[in-house]
Amino acid sequence: MLIVWLLILLGVPVVTLAHDETTPATSTLTVSETGIVPHAPDTAFVMFGLETAGKSLADAQKRNSTVMSKVMDRLRDLQIDKERIQTSSFTVSPQYRPPSNRPNDTMPTSPEIIGYVVSNMVTVEIRTLDKVGTVIEEVLKAEANSFQGLHWGLREEQAVRLSALKQAAAKAREKASVLSDVLNVKLARILSVTEGGQMIRPPMPMARMAMEASAGDVPISSGELKIEATVTLVYEIAPK
């Protein structure tokens, strides 16, 4: 024992092995349940942007900036706060001349840049859902040429998620109680709790459908969000 204490004081790792073959394995019961709370969305996120090409990078950027300024003006006219407008991506892609047919014994040449494409994508958060179709229509009129779609959200998602979690936990406990009665065992204590969840969104409209909807041909419907939570309980059980 003195040697062990000396090793500890010197900082040497000590592994203690314990063998207790007389202790029986703990009997457990595992149950899982899901809670789902539907809720109407109160926010829409519209993703769109602009791709412009030019022989020079400066030319492509100038064209992009000119059109995007018009788009931003339209959004301001619709009373969309600048805090609700976010650049989600900005990329510059060089365009190369297609390779010509050359004999196999010809030395390869370096790729020749013949132009550039500038892509500027924006996400707009819309809290007045009646404006969604109008926003799409106006940004397309302002010559935005890339529509990425839209999705729906909840500003108070956490409160709804907690309701779904309570529902899932209550259902899991009820299931455990029923199973323990059927199996004639006692629920001694909860050994572990695991939770998870997700938001089930309506299918995102295709770009063409959304463009048609902006013209009034097809109404945009926000549908219903479903907040899903799962709870898994592991109980120690004992004979009654």
Rosetta blueprint (number, residue, H / E / L):
1 M L
2 L H
3 I H
4 V H
5 W H
6 L H
7 L H
8 I H
9 L H
10 L L
11 G L
12 V L
13 P L
14 V L
15 V L
16 T L
17 L L
18 A L
19 H L
20 D L
21 E L
22 T L
23 T L
24 P L
25 A L
26 T L
27 S L
28 T E
29 L E
30 T E
31 V E
32 S E
33 E E
34 T E
35 G E
36 I E
37 V E
38 P E
39 H E
40 A L
41 P L
42 D L
43 T E
44 A E
45 F E
46 V E
47 M E
48 F E
49 G E
50 L E
51 E E
52 T E
53 A E
54 G E
55 K L
56 S L
57 L H
58 A H
59 D H
60 A H
61 Q H
62 K H
63 R H
64 N H
65 S H
66 T H
67 V H
68 M H
69 S H
70 K H
71 V H
72 M H
73 D H
74 R H
75 L H
76 R H
77 D H
78 L L
79 Q L
80 I L
81 D L
82 K H
83 E H
84 R H
85 I E
86 Q E
87 T E
88 S E
89 S E
90 F E
91 T E
92 V E
93 S E
94 P E
95 Q E
96 Y E
97 R L
98 P L
99 P L
100 S L
101 N L
102 R L
103 P L
104 N L
105 D L
106 T L
107 M L
108 P L
109 T L
110 S L
111 P L
112 E L
113 I E
114 I E
115 G E
116 Y E
117 V E
118 V E
119 S E
120 N E
121 M E
122 V E
123 T E
124 V E
125 E E
126 I E
127 R L
128 T L
129 L H
130 D H
131 K H
132 V H
133 G H
134 T H
135 V H
136 I H
137 E H
138 E H
139 V H
140 L H
141 K H
142 A L
143 E L
144 A L
145 N L
146 S E
147 F E
148 Q E
149 G E
150 L E
151 H E
152 W E
153 G E
154 L L
155 R L
156 E L
157 E H
158 Q H
159 A H
160 V H
161 R H
162 L H
163 S H
164 A H
165 L H
166 K H
167 Q H
168 A H
169 A H
170 A H
171 K H
172 A H
173 R H
174 E H
175 K H
176 A H
177 S H
178 V H
179 L H
180 S H
181 D H
182 V H
183 L H
184 N L
185 V E
186 K E
187 L E
188 A E
189 R E
190 I E
191 L E
192 S E
193 V E
194 T E
195 E E
196 G E
197 G E
198 Q E
199 M E
200 I E
201 R L
202 P L
203 P L
204 M L
205 P L
206 M L
207 A H
208 R H
209 M H
210 A H
211 M H
212 E H
213 A H
214 S H
215 A L
216 G L
217 D L
218 V L
219 P L
220 I L
221 S L
222 S L
223 G L
224 E L
225 L E
226 K E
227 I E
228 E E
229 A E
230 T E
231 V E
232 T E
233 L E
234 V E
235 Y E
236 E E
237 I E
238 A E
239 P E
240 K L
